[in-house]
Amino acid sequence: MRHVFVRPTLPRSEPELCAPGVRVWPPARHGDLFAPAIRSGDVVVLIDGVYHQAPALRHKEILAALDRGRG
């Protein structure tokens, strides 16, 4: 499964985001990479994230996800 954190950079109707095996998420925020839906071996694509509206995704979360095989 490929998990894509996106909006507003690409519209949800973008053909690559409509492909089978792609799950579209809203912009990444703190804690999103620990979602149970993201499993070891899945691919995570970070395109957009929040910074002022909510706590931002931290680099330590990305490193932790990579250590668990979520990259």
mmCIF file of the N, C-alpha and C atoms, coordinates in Angstrom:
data_MODEL
# 
_entry.id   MODEL 
# 
loop_
_atom_site.group_PDB 
_atom_site.id 
_atom_site.type_symbol 
_atom_site.label_atom_id 
_atom_site.label_alt_id 
_atom_site.label_comp_id 
_atom_site.label_asym_id 
_atom_site.label_entity_id 
_atom_site.label_seq_id 
_atom_site.pdbx_PDB_ins_code 
_atom_site.Cartn_x 
_atom_site.Cartn_y 
_atom_site.Cartn_z 
_atom_site.occupancy 
_atom_site.B_iso_or_equiv 
_atom_site.pdbx_formal_charge 
_atom_site.auth_seq_id 
_atom_site.auth_comp_id 
_atom_site.auth_asym_id 
_atom_site.auth_atom_id 
_atom_site.pdbx_PDB_model_num 
ATOM 1   N N  . MET A 1 1  ? 0.852  -1.174 0.000   1.00 0.00 ? 1  MET A N  1 
ATOM 2   C CA . MET A 1 1  ? 0.000  0.000  0.000   1.00 0.00 ? 1  MET A CA 1 
ATOM 3   C C  . MET A 1 1  ? 0.897  1.236  0.000   1.00 0.00 ? 1  MET A C  1 
ATOM 4   N N  . ARG A 1 2  ? 0.481  2.239  -0.743  1.00 0.00 ? 2  ARG A N  1 
ATOM 5   C CA . ARG A 1 2  ? 1.169  3.528  -0.755  1.00 0.00 ? 2  ARG A CA 1 
ATOM 6   C C  . ARG A 1 2  ? 0.279  4.555  -0.070  1.00 0.00 ? 2  ARG A C  1 
ATOM 7   N N  . HIS A 1 3  ? 0.822  5.260  0.884   1.00 0.00 ? 3  HIS A N  1 
ATOM 8   C CA . HIS A 1 3  ? 0.103  6.280  1.641   1.00 0.00 ? 3  HIS A CA 1 
ATOM 9   C C  . HIS A 1 3  ? 0.670  7.637  1.245   1.00 0.00 ? 3  HIS A C  1 
ATOM 10  N N  . VAL A 1 4  ? -0.196 8.501  0.720   1.00 0.00 ? 4  VAL A N  1 
ATOM 11  C CA . VAL A 1 4  ? 0.247  9.802  0.225   1.00 0.00 ? 4  VAL A CA 1 
ATOM 12  C C  . VAL A 1 4  ? -0.411 10.893 1.059   1.00 0.00 ? 4  VAL A C  1 
ATOM 13  N N  . PHE A 1 5  ? 0.407  11.690 1.725   1.00 0.00 ? 5  PHE A N  1 
ATOM 14  C CA . PHE A 1 5  ? -0.074 12.830 2.504   1.00 0.00 ? 5  PHE A CA 1 
ATOM 15  C C  . PHE A 1 5  ? 0.009  14.052 1.599   1.00 0.00 ? 5  PHE A C  1 
ATOM 16  N N  . VAL A 1 6  ? -1.149 14.548 1.168   1.00 0.00 ? 6  VAL A N  1 
ATOM 17  C CA . VAL A 1 6  ? -1.176 15.612 0.166   1.00 0.00 ? 6  VAL A CA 1 
ATOM 18  C C  . VAL A 1 6  ? -2.417 16.479 0.311   1.00 0.00 ? 6  VAL A C  1 
ATOM 19  N N  . ARG A 1 7  ? -2.367 17.655 -0.204  1.00 0.00 ? 7  ARG A N  1 
ATOM 20  C CA . ARG A 1 7  ? -3.373 18.704 -0.317  1.00 0.00 ? 7  ARG A CA 1 
ATOM 21  C C  . ARG A 1 7  ? -2.763 19.924 0.294   1.00 0.00 ? 7  ARG A C  1 
ATOM 22  N N  . PRO A 1 8  ? -2.694 20.974 -0.283  1.00 0.00 ? 8  PRO A N  1 
ATOM 23  C CA . PRO A 1 8  ? -3.335 21.439 -1.501  1.00 0.00 ? 8  PRO A CA 1 
ATOM 24  C C  . PRO A 1 8  ? -2.473 21.317 -2.753  1.00 0.00 ? 8  PRO A C  1 
ATOM 25  N N  . THR A 1 9  ? -1.266 20.771 -2.652  1.00 0.00 ? 9  THR A N  1 
ATOM 26  C CA . THR A 1 9  ? -0.371 20.727 -3.803  1.00 0.00 ? 9  THR A CA 1 
ATOM 27  C C  . THR A 1 9  ? -0.996 20.009 -4.997  1.00 0.00 ? 9  THR A C  1 
ATOM 28  N N  . LEU A 1 10 ? -1.618 18.869 -4.757  1.00 0.00 ? 10 LEU A N  1 
ATOM 29  C CA . LEU A 1 10 ? -2.269 18.116 -5.833  1.00 0.00 ? 10 LEU A CA 1 
ATOM 30  C C  . LEU A 1 10 ? -3.741 17.917 -5.491  1.00 0.00 ? 10 LEU A C  1 
ATOM 31  N N  . PRO A 1 11 ? -4.619 18.003 -6.478  1.00 0.00 ? 11 PRO A N  1 
ATOM 32  C CA . PRO A 1 11 ? -6.027 17.713 -6.212  1.00 0.00 ? 11 PRO A CA 1 
ATOM 33  C C  . PRO A 1 11 ? -6.235 16.211 -6.033  1.00 0.00 ? 11 PRO A C  1 
ATOM 34  N N  . ARG A 1 12 ? -7.255 15.853 -5.295  1.00 0.00 ? 12 ARG A N  1 
ATOM 35  C CA . ARG A 1 12 ? -7.564 14.432 -5.070  1.00 0.00 ? 12 ARG A CA 1 
ATOM 36  C C  . ARG A 1 12 ? -7.837 13.699 -6.374  1.00 0.00 ? 12 ARG A C  1 
ATOM 37  N N  . SER A 1 13 ? -8.235 14.423 -7.405  1.00 0.00 ? 13 SER A N  1 
ATOM 38  C CA . SER A 1 13 ? -8.565 13.805 -8.691  1.00 0.00 ? 13 SER A CA 1 
ATOM 39  C C  . SER A 1 13 ? -7.331 13.514 -9.542  1.00 0.00 ? 13 SER A C  1 
ATOM 40  N N  . GLU A 1 14 ? -6.144 13.846 -9.072  1.00 0.00 ? 14 GLU A N  1 
ATOM 41  C CA . GLU A 1 14 ? -4.903 13.573 -9.809  1.00 0.00 ? 14 GLU A CA 1 
ATOM 42  C C  . GLU A 1 14 ? -4.844 12.073 -10.115 1.00 0.00 ? 14 GLU A C  1 
ATOM 43  N N  . PRO A 1 15 ? -4.593 11.692 -11.382 1.00 0.00 ? 15 PRO A N  1 
ATOM 44  C CA . PRO A 1 15 ? -4.622 10.265 -11.751 1.00 0.00 ? 15 PRO A CA 1 
ATOM 45  C C  . PRO A 1 15 ? -3.735 9.369  -10.890 1.00 0.00 ? 15 PRO A C  1 
ATOM 46  N N  . GLU A 1 16 ? -2.548 9.846  -10.509 1.00 0.00 ? 16 GLU A N  1 
ATOM 47  C CA . GLU A 1 16 ? -1.659 9.012  -9.689  1.00 0.00 ? 16 GLU A CA 1 
ATOM 48  C C  . GLU A 1 16 ? -2.256 8.733  -8.311  1.00 0.00 ? 16 GLU A C  1 
ATOM 49  N N  . LEU A 1 17 ? -3.093 9.636  -7.834  1.00 0.00 ? 17 LEU A N  1 
ATOM 50  C CA . LEU A 1 17 ? -3.704 9.444  -6.518  1.00 0.00 ? 17 LEU A CA 1 
ATOM 51  C C  . LEU A 1 17 ? -4.928 8.547  -6.576  1.00 0.00 ? 17 LEU A C  1 
ATOM 52  N N  . CYS A 1 18 ? -5.427 8.273  -7.776  1.00 0.00 ? 18 CYS A N  1 
ATOM 53  C CA . CYS A 1 18 ? -6.605 7.419  -7.954  1.00 0.00 ? 18 CYS A CA 1 
ATOM 54  C C  . CYS A 1 18 ? -6.219 5.978  -8.279  1.00 0.00 ? 18 CYS A C  1 
ATOM 55  N N  . ALA A 1 19 ? -4.932 5.699  -8.354  1.00 0.00 ? 19 ALA A N  1 
ATOM 56  C CA . ALA A 1 19 ? -4.459 4.363  -8.714  1.00 0.00 ? 19 ALA A CA 1 
ATOM 57  C C  . ALA A 1 19 ? -4.785 3.355  -7.611  1.00 0.00 ? 19 ALA A C  1 
ATOM 58  N N  . PRO A 1 20 ? -4.977 2.089  -7.984  1.00 0.00 ? 20 PRO A N  1 
ATOM 59  C CA . PRO A 1 20 ? -5.201 1.052  -6.966  1.00 0.00 ? 20 PRO A CA 1 
ATOM 60  C C  . PRO A 1 20 ? -4.002 0.964  -6.024  1.00 0.00 ? 20 PRO A C  1 
ATOM 61  N N  . GLY A 1 21 ? -4.275 0.728  -4.774  1.00 0.00 ? 21 GLY A N  1 
ATOM 62  C CA . GLY A 1 21 ? -3.211 0.581  -3.789  1.00 0.00 ? 21 GLY A CA 1 
ATOM 63  C C  . GLY A 1 21 ? -2.682 1.887  -3.240  1.00 0.00 ? 21 GLY A C  1 
ATOM 64  N N  . VAL A 1 22 ? -3.342 3.000  -3.560  1.00 0.00 ? 22 VAL A N  1 
ATOM 65  C CA . VAL A 1 22 ? -2.929 4.309  -3.047  1.00 0.00 ? 22 VAL A CA 1 
ATOM 66  C C  . VAL A 1 22 ? -3.991 4.815  -2.086  1.00 0.00 ? 22 VAL A C  1 
ATOM 67  N N  . ARG A 1 23 ? -3.574 5.166  -0.893  1.00 0.00 ? 23 ARG A N  1 
ATOM 68  C CA . ARG A 1 23 ? -4.479 5.774  0.071   1.00 0.00 ? 23 ARG A CA 1 
ATOM 69  C C  . ARG A 1 23 ? -4.051 7.224  0.257   1.00 0.00 ? 23 ARG A C  1 
ATOM 70  N N  . VAL A 1 24 ? -4.987 8.141  0.035   1.00 0.00 ? 24 VAL A N  1 
ATOM 71  C CA . VAL A 1 24 ? -4.701 9.567  0.141   1.00 0.00 ? 24 VAL A CA 1 
ATOM 72  C C  . VAL A 1 24 ? -5.088 10.048 1.537   1.00 0.00 ? 24 VAL A C  1 
ATOM 73  N N  . TRP A 1 25 ? -4.164 10.744 2.171   1.00 0.00 ? 25 TRP A N  1 
ATOM 74  C CA . TRP A 1 25 ? -4.361 11.305 3.504   1.00 0.00 ? 25 TRP A CA 1 
ATOM 75  C C  . TRP A 1 25 ? -4.315 12.828 3.401   1.00 0.00 ? 25 TRP A C  1 
ATOM 76  N N  . PRO A 1 26 ? -4.884 13.510 4.368   1.00 0.00 ? 26 PRO A N  1 
ATOM 77  C CA . PRO A 1 26 ? -4.721 14.971 4.398   1.00 0.00 ? 26 PRO A CA 1 
ATOM 78  C C  . PRO A 1 26 ? -3.264 15.314 4.726   1.00 0.00 ? 26 PRO A C  1 
ATOM 79  N N  . PRO A 1 27 ? -2.890 16.593 4.674   1.00 0.00 ? 27 PRO A N  1 
ATOM 80  C CA . PRO A 1 27 ? -1.510 16.957 4.988   1.00 0.00 ? 27 PRO A CA 1 
ATOM 81  C C  . PRO A 1 27 ? -1.041 16.348 6.314   1.00 0.00 ? 27 PRO A C  1 
ATOM 82  N N  . ALA A 1 28 ? 0.196  15.901 6.329   1.00 0.00 ? 28 ALA A N  1 
ATOM 83  C CA . ALA A 1 28 ? 0.747  15.211 7.500   1.00 0.00 ? 28 ALA A CA 1 
ATOM 84  C C  . ALA A 1 28 ? 0.856  16.158 8.686   1.00 0.00 ? 28 ALA A C  1 
ATOM 85  N N  . ARG A 1 29 ? 0.586  15.603 9.852   1.00 0.00 ? 29 ARG A N  1 
ATOM 86  C CA . ARG A 1 29 ? 0.737  16.340 11.102  1.00 0.00 ? 29 ARG A CA 1 
ATOM 87  C C  . ARG A 1 29 ? 1.359  15.408 12.131  1.00 0.00 ? 29 ARG A C  1 
ATOM 88  N N  . HIS A 1 30 ? 1.679  15.951 13.263  1.00 0.00 ? 30 HIS A N  1 
ATOM 89  C CA . HIS A 1 30 ? 2.312  15.189 14.344  1.00 0.00 ? 30 HIS A CA 1 
ATOM 90  C C  . HIS A 1 30 ? 1.525  13.913 14.641  1.00 0.00 ? 30 HIS A C  1 
ATOM 91  N N  . GLY A 1 31 ? 2.201  12.783 14.626  1.00 0.00 ? 31 GLY A N  1 
ATOM 92  C CA . GLY A 1 31 ? 1.603  11.509 14.986  1.00 0.00 ? 31 GLY A CA 1 
ATOM 93  C C  . GLY A 1 31 ? 1.024  10.715 13.835  1.00 0.00 ? 31 GLY A C  1 
ATOM 94  N N  . ASP A 1 32 ? 0.884  11.286 12.661  1.00 0.00 ? 32 ASP A N  1 
ATOM 95  C CA . ASP A 1 32 ? 0.244  10.590 11.541  1.00 0.00 ? 32 ASP A CA 1 
ATOM 96  C C  . ASP A 1 32 ? 0.993  9.330  11.106  1.00 0.00 ? 32 ASP A C  1 
ATOM 97  N N  . LEU A 1 33 ? 2.294  9.317  11.206  1.00 0.00 ? 33 LEU A N  1 
ATOM 98  C CA . LEU A 1 33 ? 3.044  8.143  10.750  1.00 0.00 ? 33 LEU A CA 1 
ATOM 99  C C  . LEU A 1 33 ? 2.893  6.944  11.679  1.00 0.00 ? 33 LEU A C  1 
ATOM 100 N N  . PHE A 1 34 ? 2.236  7.140  12.820  1.00 0.00 ? 34 PHE A N  1 
ATOM 101 C CA . PHE A 1 34 ? 1.984  6.035  13.745  1.00 0.00 ? 34 PHE A CA 1 
ATOM 102 C C  . PHE A 1 34 ? 0.584  5.456  13.578  1.00 0.00 ? 34 PHE A C  1 
ATOM 103 N N  . ALA A 1 35 ? -0.137 5.871  12.537  1.00 0.00 ? 35 ALA A N  1 
ATOM 104 C CA . ALA A 1 35 ? -1.490 5.355  12.282  1.00 0.00 ? 35 ALA A CA 1 
ATOM 105 C C  . ALA A 1 35 ? -1.432 3.842  12.067  1.00 0.00 ? 35 ALA A C  1 
ATOM 106 N N  . PRO A 1 36 ? -2.357 3.100  12.653  1.00 0.00 ? 36 PRO A N  1 
ATOM 107 C CA . PRO A 1 36 ? -2.349 1.640  12.490  1.00 0.00 ? 36 PRO A CA 1 
ATOM 108 C C  . PRO A 1 36 ? -2.515 1.191  11.034  1.00 0.00 ? 36 PRO A C  1 
ATOM 109 N N  . ALA A 1 37 ? -3.098 2.034  10.195  1.00 0.00 ? 37 ALA A N  1 
ATOM 110 C CA . ALA A 1 37 ? -3.291 1.670  8.786   1.00 0.00 ? 37 ALA A CA 1 
ATOM 111 C C  . ALA A 1 37 ? -1.981 1.614  8.021   1.00 0.00 ? 37 ALA A C  1 
ATOM 112 N N  . ILE A 1 38 ? -0.938 2.276  8.540   1.00 0.00 ? 38 ILE A N  1 
ATOM 113 C CA . ILE A 1 38 ? 0.371  2.261  7.894   1.00 0.00 ? 38 ILE A CA 1 
ATOM 114 C C  . ILE A 1 38 ? 1.172  1.114  8.501   1.00 0.00 ? 38 ILE A C  1 
ATOM 115 N N  . ARG A 1 39 ? 1.437  0.120  7.676   1.00 0.00 ? 39 ARG A N  1 
ATOM 116 C CA . ARG A 1 39 ? 2.096  -1.086 8.172   1.00 0.00 ? 39 ARG A CA 1 
ATOM 117 C C  . ARG A 1 39 ? 3.527  -1.187 7.667   1.00 0.00 ? 39 ARG A C  1 
ATOM 118 N N  . SER A 1 40 ? 4.269  -2.044 8.297   1.00 0.00 ? 40 SER A N  1 
ATOM 119 C CA . SER A 1 40 ? 5.646  -2.289 7.875   1.00 0.00 ? 40 SER A CA 1 
ATOM 120 C C  . SER A 1 40 ? 5.651  -2.725 6.419   1.00 0.00 ? 40 SER A C  1 
ATOM 121 N N  . GLY A 1 41 ? 6.535  -2.146 5.637   1.00 0.00 ? 41 GLY A N  1 
ATOM 122 C CA . GLY A 1 41 ? 6.622  -2.472 4.219   1.00 0.00 ? 41 GLY A CA 1 
ATOM 123 C C  . GLY A 1 41 ? 5.823  -1.554 3.318   1.00 0.00 ? 41 GLY A C  1 
ATOM 124 N N  . ASP A 1 42 ? 4.907  -0.765 3.881   1.00 0.00 ? 42 ASP A N  1 
ATOM 125 C CA . ASP A 1 42 ? 4.160  0.213  3.090   1.00 0.00 ? 42 ASP A CA 1 
ATOM 126 C C  . ASP A 1 42 ? 5.075  1.368  2.703   1.00 0.00 ? 42 ASP A C  1 
ATOM 127 N N  . VAL A 1 43 ? 4.682  2.070  1.672   1.00 0.00 ? 43 VAL A N  1 
ATOM 128 C CA . VAL A 1 43 ? 5.420  3.247  1.212   1.00 0.00 ? 43 VAL A CA 1 
ATOM 129 C C  . VAL A 1 43 ? 4.658  4.489  1.653   1.00 0.00 ? 43 VAL A C  1 
ATOM 130 N N  . VAL A 1 44 ? 5.361  5.428  2.250   1.00 0.00 ? 44 VAL A N  1 
ATOM 131 C CA . VAL A 1 44 ? 4.763  6.692  2.685   1.00 0.00 ? 44 VAL A CA 1 
ATOM 132 C C  . VAL A 1 44 ? 5.362  7.815  1.855   1.00 0.00 ? 44 VAL A C  1 
ATOM 133 N N  . VAL A 1 45 ? 4.487  8.639  1.275   1.00 0.00 ? 45 VAL A N  1 
ATOM 134 C CA . VAL A 1 45 ? 4.920  9.775  0.473   1.00 0.00 ? 45 VAL A CA 1 
ATOM 135 C C  . VAL A 1 45 ? 4.428  11.038 1.167   1.00 0.00 ? 45 VAL A C  1 
ATOM 136 N N  . LEU A 1 46 ? 5.360  11.884 1.572   1.00 0.00 ? 46 LEU A N  1 
ATOM 137 C CA . LEU A 1 46 ? 5.017  13.142 2.227   1.00 0.00 ? 46 LEU A CA 1 
ATOM 138 C C  . LEU A 1 46 ? 5.156  14.273 1.224   1.00 0.00 ? 46 LEU A C  1 
ATOM 139 N N  . ILE A 1 47 ? 4.026  14.838 0.815   1.00 0.00 ? 47 ILE A N  1 
ATOM 140 C CA . ILE A 1 47 ? 4.042  15.960 -0.117  1.00 0.00 ? 47 ILE A CA 1 
ATOM 141 C C  . ILE A 1 47 ? 3.690  17.241 0.625   1.00 0.00 ? 47 ILE A C  1 
ATOM 142 N N  . ASP A 1 48 ? 2.653  17.188 1.438   1.00 0.00 ? 48 ASP A N  1 
ATOM 143 C CA . ASP A 1 48 ? 2.202  18.359 2.178   1.00 0.00 ? 48 ASP A CA 1 
ATOM 144 C C  . ASP A 1 48 ? 2.098  18.032 3.659   1.00 0.00 ? 48 ASP A C  1 
ATOM 145 N N  . GLY A 1 49 ? 2.248  19.067 4.470   1.00 0.00 ? 49 GLY A N  1 
ATOM 146 C CA . GLY A 1 49 ? 2.095  18.929 5.906   1.00 0.00 ? 49 GLY A CA 1 
ATOM 147 C C  . GLY A 1 49 ? 1.570  20.216 6.503   1.00 0.00 ? 49 GLY A C  1 
ATOM 148 N N  . VAL A 1 50 ? 1.076  20.123 7.720   1.00 0.00 ? 50 VAL A N  1 
ATOM 149 C CA . VAL A 1 50 ? 0.598  21.314 8.429   1.00 0.00 ? 50 VAL A CA 1 
ATOM 150 C C  . VAL A 1 50 ? 1.729  21.836 9.308   1.00 0.00 ? 50 VAL A C  1 
ATOM 151 N N  . TYR A 1 51 ? 1.724  23.126 9.542   1.00 0.00 ? 51 TYR A N  1 
ATOM 152 C CA . TYR A 1 51 ? 2.778  23.726 10.348  1.00 0.00 ? 51 TYR A CA 1 
ATOM 153 C C  . TYR A 1 51 ? 2.234  24.724 11.359  1.00 0.00 ? 51 TYR A C  1 
ATOM 154 N N  . HIS A 1 52 ? 1.211  25.449 11.009  1.00 0.00 ? 52 HIS A N  1 
ATOM 155 C CA . HIS A 1 52 ? 0.683  26.462 11.918  1.00 0.00 ? 52 HIS A CA 1 
ATOM 156 C C  . HIS A 1 52 ? -0.665 26.058 12.512  1.00 0.00 ? 52 HIS A C  1 
ATOM 157 N N  . GLN A 1 53 ? -1.454 25.279 11.776  1.00 0.00 ? 53 GLN A N  1 
ATOM 158 C CA . GLN A 1 53 ? -2.803 24.934 12.217  1.00 0.00 ? 53 GLN A CA 1 
ATOM 159 C C  . GLN A 1 53 ? -2.816 23.851 13.291  1.00 0.00 ? 53 GLN A C  1 
ATOM 160 N N  . ALA A 1 54 ? -1.790 23.013 13.335  1.00 0.00 ? 54 ALA A N  1 
ATOM 161 C CA . ALA A 1 54 ? -1.715 21.883 14.269  1.00 0.00 ? 54 ALA A CA 1 
ATOM 162 C C  . ALA A 1 54 ? -0.235 21.557 14.468  1.00 0.00 ? 54 ALA A C  1 
ATOM 163 N N  . PRO A 1 55 ? 0.095  20.736 15.471  1.00 0.00 ? 55 PRO A N  1 
ATOM 164 C CA . PRO A 1 55 ? 1.501  20.351 15.637  1.00 0.00 ? 55 PRO A CA 1 
ATOM 165 C C  . PRO A 1 55 ? 2.043  19.665 14.380  1.00 0.00 ? 55 PRO A C  1 
ATOM 166 N N  . ALA A 1 56 ? 3.209  20.084 13.939  1.00 0.00 ? 56 ALA A N  1 
ATOM 167 C CA . ALA A 1 56 ? 3.809  19.571 12.701  1.00 0.00 ? 56 ALA A CA 1 
ATOM 168 C C  . ALA A 1 56 ? 4.447  18.201 12.902  1.00 0.00 ? 56 ALA A C  1 
ATOM 169 N N  . LEU A 1 57 ? 4.572  17.479 11.814  1.00 0.00 ? 57 LEU A N  1 
ATOM 170 C CA . LEU A 1 57 ? 5.300  16.221 11.793  1.00 0.00 ? 57 LEU A CA 1 
ATOM 171 C C  . LEU A 1 57 ? 6.753  16.511 12.131  1.00 0.00 ? 57 LEU A C  1 
ATOM 172 N N  . ARG A 1 58 ? 7.336  15.710 12.999  1.00 0.00 ? 58 ARG A N  1 
ATOM 173 C CA . ARG A 1 58 ? 8.716  15.939 13.423  1.00 0.00 ? 58 ARG A CA 1 
ATOM 174 C C  . ARG A 1 58 ? 9.662  14.966 12.744  1.00 0.00 ? 58 ARG A C  1 
ATOM 175 N N  . HIS A 1 59 ? 10.880 15.389 12.582  1.00 0.00 ? 59 HIS A N  1 
ATOM 176 C CA . HIS A 1 59 ? 11.856 14.529 11.922  1.00 0.00 ? 59 HIS A CA 1 
ATOM 177 C C  . HIS A 1 59 ? 12.066 13.220 12.681  1.00 0.00 ? 59 HIS A C  1 
ATOM 178 N N  . LYS A 1 60 ? 11.918 13.241 13.989  1.00 0.00 ? 60 LYS A N  1 
ATOM 179 C CA . LYS A 1 60 ? 12.080 12.015 14.792  1.00 0.00 ? 60 LYS A CA 1 
ATOM 180 C C  . LYS A 1 60 ? 11.002 10.989 14.447  1.00 0.00 ? 60 LYS A C  1 
ATOM 181 N N  . GLU A 1 61 ? 9.802  11.459 14.082  1.00 0.00 ? 61 GLU A N  1 
ATOM 182 C CA . GLU A 1 61 ? 8.734  10.539 13.671  1.00 0.00 ? 61 GLU A CA 1 
ATOM 183 C C  . GLU A 1 61 ? 9.097  9.846  12.364  1.00 0.00 ? 61 GLU A C  1 
ATOM 184 N N  . ILE A 1 62 ? 9.697  10.598 11.446  1.00 0.00 ? 62 ILE A N  1 
ATOM 185 C CA . ILE A 1 62 ? 10.104 10.010 10.178  1.00 0.00 ? 62 ILE A CA 1 
ATOM 186 C C  . ILE A 1 62 ? 11.203 8.974  10.422  1.00 0.00 ? 62 ILE A C  1 
ATOM 187 N N  . LEU A 1 63 ? 12.173 9.299  11.258  1.00 0.00 ? 63 LEU A N  1 
ATOM 188 C CA . LEU A 1 63 ? 13.235 8.340  11.579  1.00 0.00 ? 63 LEU A CA 1 
ATOM 189 C C  . LEU A 1 63 ? 12.691 7.091  12.261  1.00 0.00 ? 63 LEU A C  1 
ATOM 190 N N  . ALA A 1 64 ? 11.747 7.268  13.181  1.00 0.00 ? 64 ALA A N  1 
ATOM 191 C CA . ALA A 1 64 ? 11.140 6.128  13.867  1.00 0.00 ? 64 ALA A CA 1 
ATOM 192 C C  . ALA A 1 64 ? 10.381 5.246  12.872  1.00 0.00 ? 64 ALA A C  1 
ATOM 193 N N  . ALA A 1 65 ? 9.657  5.867  11.932  1.00 0.00 ? 65 ALA A N  1 
ATOM 194 C CA . ALA A 1 65 ? 8.925  5.099  10.934  1.00 0.00 ? 65 ALA A CA 1 
ATOM 195 C C  . ALA A 1 65 ? 9.889  4.320  10.032  1.00 0.00 ? 65 ALA A C  1 
ATOM 196 N N  . LEU A 1 66 ? 11.008 4.937  9.673   1.00 0.00 ? 66 LEU A N  1 
ATOM 197 C CA . LEU A 1 66 ? 12.003 4.243  8.865   1.00 0.00 ? 66 LEU A CA 1 
ATOM 198 C C  . LEU A 1 66 ? 12.594 3.047  9.627   1.00 0.00 ? 66 LEU A C  1 
ATOM 199 N N  . ASP A 1 67 ? 12.807 3.215  10.921  1.00 0.00 ? 67 ASP A N  1 
ATOM 200 C CA . ASP A 1 67 ? 13.331 2.117  11.739  1.00 0.00 ? 67 ASP A CA 1 
ATOM 201 C C  . ASP A 1 67 ? 12.353 0.948  11.807  1.00 0.00 ? 67 ASP A C  1 
ATOM 202 N N  . ARG A 1 68 ? 11.062 1.251  11.729  1.00 0.00 ? 68 ARG A N  1 
ATOM 203 C CA . ARG A 1 68 ? 10.045 0.197  11.765  1.00 0.00 ? 68 ARG A CA 1 
ATOM 204 C C  . ARG A 1 68 ? 9.755  -0.378 10.391  1.00 0.00 ? 68 ARG A C  1 
ATOM 205 N N  . GLY A 1 69 ? 10.447 0.105  9.377   1.00 0.00 ? 69 GLY A N  1 
ATOM 206 C CA . GLY A 1 69 ? 10.204 -0.412 8.026   1.00 0.00 ? 69 GLY A CA 1 
ATOM 207 C C  . GLY A 1 69 ? 9.072  0.281  7.315   1.00 0.00 ? 69 GLY A C  1 
ATOM 208 N N  . ARG A 1 70 ? 8.683  1.465  7.809   1.00 0.00 ? 70 ARG A N  1 
ATOM 209 C CA . ARG A 1 70 ? 7.608  2.225  7.179   1.00 0.00 ? 70 ARG A CA 1 
ATOM 210 C C  . ARG A 1 70 ? 8.221  3.370  6.400   1.00 0.00 ? 70 ARG A C  1 
ATOM 211 N N  . GLY A 1 71 ? 8.781  3.136  5.283   1.00 0.00 ? 71 GLY A N  1 
ATOM 212 C CA . GLY A 1 71 ? 9.403  4.224  4.561   1.00 0.00 ? 71 GLY A CA 1 
ATOM 213 C C  . GLY A 1 71 ? 9.149  4.110  3.121   1.00 0.00 ? 71 GLY A C  1 
# 
